[in-house]
Amino acid sequence: MSTPDEIDELREEILLTLHAASSRGLPVEVVSRGLSRAGYTAPESLVHTQLELLERKGKVRKISSALNPAAHRWSLTDDGHRLLAEEGLA
């Protein structure tokens, strides 16, 4: 997974995976498993990097646990939902 088009497809699939999840969000491990089931072979580290990039762009947010700050989940923002709707994906 190295071309810009492949990375764009991966980001889109990440957004779709989070869209299908509850508003509580998903941990990166679960996002990675969902991508794998959808046919994407991306290491968890790449998925995490893409989630951080999408967070900087305002499409996803990191939700930290009050009990364990190291454990966090990722959730789609309103802007992320809008983007998927504009693209006709959700």
VENWO-V12204 format. One record per pair of residues at least 12 apart in sequence whose C-alpha atoms are under 10 Angstrom apart, sorted by the first residue. I is the first residue (numbers start at 1). J is the second residue. If there is no record, write none. Layout:
BEGIN
<<I	J> <I	J>>
END
This chain:
BEGIN
<<1	40> <1	41> <1	42> <1	43> <1	46> <6	40> <7	42> <7	46> <7	47> <7	50> <8	50> <9	40> <10	35> <10	40> <10	41> <10	42> <10	46> <10	47> <10	50> <11	47> <11	50> <11	51> <11	53> <11	54> <12	80> <12	83> <12	84> <12	87> <12	89> <13	31> <13	34> <13	35> <13	38> <13	40> <14	28> <14	31> <14	32> <14	34> <14	35> <14	47> <14	50> <14	51> <14	54> <14	60> <14	76> <15	31> <15	51> <15	54> <15	59> <15	60> <15	75> <15	76> <15	77> <15	80> <15	81> <15	83> <15	84> <15	89> <15	90> <16	34> <16	35> <16	76> <16	80> <16	81> <16	84> <16	89> <16	90> <17	30> <17	31> <17	32> <17	34> <17	35> <17	38> <17	75> <17	76> <18	30> <18	31> <18	34> <18	60> <18	74> <18	75> <18	76> <18	77> <18	80> <18	81> <19	75> <19	76> <19	77> <19	80> <19	81> <19	84> <19	89> <19	90> <20	76> <20	90> <21	74> <21	75> <21	76> <22	75> <22	76> <23	74> <23	75> <23	76> <23	77> <24	63> <24	73> <24	74> <24	75> <24	76> <25	60> <25	61> <25	62> <25	63> <25	72> <25	73> <25	74> <25	75> <25	76> <26	62> <26	63> <26	72> <26	73> <26	74> <26	75> <26	76> <27	48> <27	62> <27	63> <27	71> <27	72> <27	73> <27	74> <27	75> <28	44> <28	45> <28	47> <28	48> <28	51> <28	71> <28	72> <28	73> <28	74> <29	44> <29	45> <29	47> <29	48> <29	73> <30	44> <30	73> <30	74> <31	44> <31	47> <31	48> <31	51> <31	73> <31	74> <32	44> <32	45> <32	46> <32	47> <32	48> <35	47> <48	74> <51	74> <51	75> <52	74> <54	76> <54	77> <54	80> <55	74> <55	75> <55	76> <55	77> <55	80> <57	79> <57	80> <58	76> <58	77> <58	78> <58	79> <58	80> <59	75> <59	76> <59	77> <59	78> <59	79> <59	80> <59	81> <59	82> <59	83> <59	84> <60	74> <60	75> <60	76> <60	77> <60	78> <60	79> <60	80> <60	81> <61	73> <61	74> <61	75> <61	76> <61	77> <61	78> <61	80> <62	74> <62	75> <62	76> <62	77> <63	75>>
END
